[in-house]
């Protein structure tokens, strides 16, 4: 009788929250590609899609917005009974991708609008490997927030969530003439997140966070301040890569996801194309679906995993 009572109590405990549900699976893709992936998006094991839209495509002229791409994708996900996450991209990973509106690139108050991203400053790559919007410029930031407000007016409650791109940025601070500083960048990103939360009262708001410039192991308290802010303000967090126990991430965002399990509105983690190239140090093989999901569930506390369409288990 005594053993039966203990077993019954254990079952109740597990039922009340001891067992952790696996995250929902989403398809991750870029604007204009979802229709071609309809068969994958419609699968019973896919909860929805996360689609990346660049700023230029959403605001072709100052204050004039073109949200037709989002409307098309939302109509498709709605028709399939799926959910849509929209990622509003202000940084780009190709030297040719300068995807801000022309007026931001050309008018003097925006200072050029973009800053080069560089892996190894000073090695002769004049344009680096991509670009990021100068969010520390108040005029650039104001226009980005205007975009977020317009998106909220159209899509709050219609899309399942909106996410802002990763916090990592690589600026050659010795050569920079844009006024960049790590503190100014952190303050700008937090201000944008506040604006997104104000614009989207019904949909989930998720900030991707992986690294902060100038910071390692929270030595500037950027990471701890962001997680505390998110927890206190009903904001979700996530990241562009699930790489189980990788050193860099374990010295930055990952331990905070673990610390804040169950304390954030939403946690969405991605397995993007570069993520698929990483190998498990113990096996020497690429991480498996089960390994990604186990780490996302048990350590990161993820509610969703956004999978690249190139993920092997998604292919026919």
Protein Blocks (a to p, Z undefined) as FASTA:
>chain_A
ZZmmmmmmmmmmmmnomaccdddddddddehilmmmmmmmmpmkbgbdcddddfklmmmb
ghiacfklmmmmmmmmmmnopacdddddfbdcbfklccbcfklmmpmklnnopacddfbg
hilpanlnbdcddfklmklmmmmmmmmmmmmmmmgokambdcdddfbdcddfklpcnhpa
fklmmmmmmmmmmmmmmmmmmbccddddfbdehiaehlnommmmmmmmmmmnopacddfb
dcehiaklmmmmmmmmmmmgoiafbdcddddfklmmpccfklopacdfklmmmmmmmmno
pabdcddfklmklpZZ
